[in-house]
Amino acid sequence: MIILIHKISNGIFKVEKLFAIILGVSMLFSLTSGVLYRYILKAPLVWSDEVAIFSLVWLSFIGGSMSLKMQNSASITIVMDLVKGKLRQVLLIVGFVILLSFVGYILYLSIGWLSSPNIQVQKSTSMGMPMIYAYLSIPVSFFFMFIHLLDLLIQTFKNGGKFEKVGEEVHVS
């Protein structure tokens, strides 16, 4: 079970990297096209801003999930840098449990929010795209965060809270 969660977390991370590349390219393409058409061809595109905004929203949430996996989230580590041994492991576990609880709660709320009838009928202004596609960024990314945090919590229990970054992956040793 422990190895399965670690493999799932690593697989999700690979999918997130692919999504991040696709979303970054779509933002670049849509914004460049929007500027080109508006100022050079004098025929503005109505969809380019929406594509860029929705891509940015998805990229922000996916990037947040990736930062948890990589242990690159913004944090204040003054206390953790001073603490060693068992106390460090306990503090890491408490931190991961708090984060896991928060992420799980937001995931629960977002699923309930997306299930409401008024969300399912909303359409975007320019493209007429169902807004549920943009709103799905929240539960999808928080589900990914939940898996990454669960993996980190298990690895902390297993290895005493010692992390080392090897390439793009966090290994607990």
C-alpha positions in Angstrom: 0.0 0.0 0.0 2.8 2.4 0.9 4.7 1.7 -2.3 1.5 2.1 -4.3 0.8 5.5 -2.9 4.3 6.6 -3.7 4.0 5.3 -7.3 0.7 7.0 -7.7 2.2 10.3 -6.4 5.1 10.0 -8.8 2.7 9.2 -11.7 0.5 12.2 -10.8 3.6 14.4 -10.7 4.5 13.3 -14.3 1.0 14.2 -15.4 1.3 17.5 -13.7 4.5 18.3 -15.5 2.9 17.5 -18.8 -0.2 19.7 -17.9 2.1 22.5 -16.8 3.9 22.5 -20.2 0.6 22.4 -22.2 -0.9 25.1 -20.1 2.2 27.3 -20.4 2.3 26.9 -24.1 -1.5 27.6 -24.5 -1.0 30.8 -22.4 1.9 31.9 -24.6 0.0 31.0 -27.8 -3.3 32.7 -26.8 -1.7 35.9 -25.6 0.7 36.2 -28.5 -2.2 35.6 -30.9 -4.4 38.1 -29.1 -1.7 40.8 -29.3 -0.9 40.0 -33.0 -4.5 40.1 -34.1 -5.4 43.2 -32.1 -2.5 45.4 -32.9 -1.2 44.2 -36.2 -4.2 42.7 -38.0 -6.7 45.1 -36.3 -9.1 42.2 -35.7 -9.1 41.3 -32.0 -9.7 37.7 -31.0 -12.5 37.4 -28.4 -11.3 34.1 -27.0 -7.6 34.7 -26.4 -8.0 36.4 -23.0 -10.3 33.7 -21.7 -8.0 30.9 -22.8 -5.0 32.7 -21.1 -7.0 33.3 -17.8 -8.3 29.7 -17.6 -4.8 28.4 -18.4 -3.3 30.5 -15.7 -5.9 29.4 -13.1 -5.2 25.7 -13.9 -1.4 26.3 -14.0 -1.5 28.0 -10.6 -3.4 25.2 -8.9 -1.3 22.4 -10.6 1.9 24.4 -9.7 0.8 24.5 -6.1 0.4 20.7 -6.1 3.8 20.2 -7.8 5.4 22.5 -5.2 4.1 20.3 -2.4 5.4 17.2 -4.1 8.8 18.8 -4.5 8.8 20.4 -1.0 9.3 23.8 -2.6 6.4 25.6 -1.0 7.0 28.9 0.6 7.7 28.3 4.2 9.4 29.7 7.3 11.9 27.1 8.4 13.7 28.8 11.3 12.3 26.4 13.9 12.7 23.3 11.7 16.3 24.2 10.9 17.1 24.2 14.7 15.2 21.0 15.5 16.7 17.5 15.0 15.8 14.0 15.6 12.5 12.7 17.0 11.1 16.2 17.6 11.7 17.2 14.0 9.8 14.1 12.9 6.9 14.9 15.2 6.7 18.5 14.0 6.8 17.3 10.3 4.0 14.8 11.0 1.9 17.4 12.7 2.5 19.8 9.9 1.6 17.2 7.2 -1.6 16.2 9.2 -2.7 19.8 9.4 -2.1 20.3 5.7 -3.7 17.0 4.8 -6.8 18.0 6.8 -7.0 21.4 5.2 -6.5 20.0 1.7 -9.1 17.3 2.3 -11.6 19.8 3.6 -11.2 22.1 0.6 -11.5 19.0 -1.7 -14.7 18.1 0.1 -16.1 21.6 -0.2 -15.1 21.9 -3.9 -16.9 18.7 -4.8 -20.0 19.9 -3.1 -19.7 23.3 -4.8 -19.3 21.7 -8.3 -22.4 19.5 -7.6 -24.7 22.5 -7.3 -27.1 23.0 -10.2 -26.2 26.7 -10.8 -22.5 25.8 -11.5 -23.3 23.3 -14.1 -25.2 25.8 -16.3 -22.7 28.6 -16.2 -20.9 29.4 -19.5 -17.9 31.6 -20.1 -18.5 35.0 -21.6 -16.5 34.9 -24.8 -16.2 31.3 -25.8 -19.4 30.0 -24.3 -17.4 27.2 -22.7 -19.0 25.4 -19.7 -17.4 27.0 -16.6 -17.2 23.6 -14.9 -14.0 23.0 -16.9 -12.4 26.0 -15.3 -13.8 25.2 -11.9 -12.5 21.6 -12.1 -9.0 23.0 -11.5 -9.8 23.2 -7.7 -10.9 19.6 -6.9 -8.4 18.1 -9.4 -5.4 19.9 -8.0 -6.5 19.4 -4.4 -6.9 15.7 -5.0 -3.4 15.7 -6.4 -2.2 17.7 -3.3 -3.9 15.2 -1.1 -2.1 12.2 -2.7 1.3 14.0 -2.5 0.8 15.0 1.1 -0.3 11.5 2.0 2.9 10.1 0.4 5.0 12.6 2.2 3.3 11.8 5.5 3.9 8.1 5.0 7.5 8.7 4.0 8.0 10.9 7.1 6.7 8.1 9.4 8.8 5.5 7.6 12.1 7.4 7.4 12.2 9.7 10.4 11.6 12.9 8.6 14.8 13.2 6.6 14.3 14.5 3.1 16.7 14.9 0.3 16.0 16.2 -3.2 17.4 14.0 -6.0 16.7 15.6 -9.4 13.0 16.3 -9.6 11.9 13.9 -6.9 11.9 14.2 -3.2 13.4 11.1 -1.5 13.0 10.6 2.2 16.1 8.9 3.6 
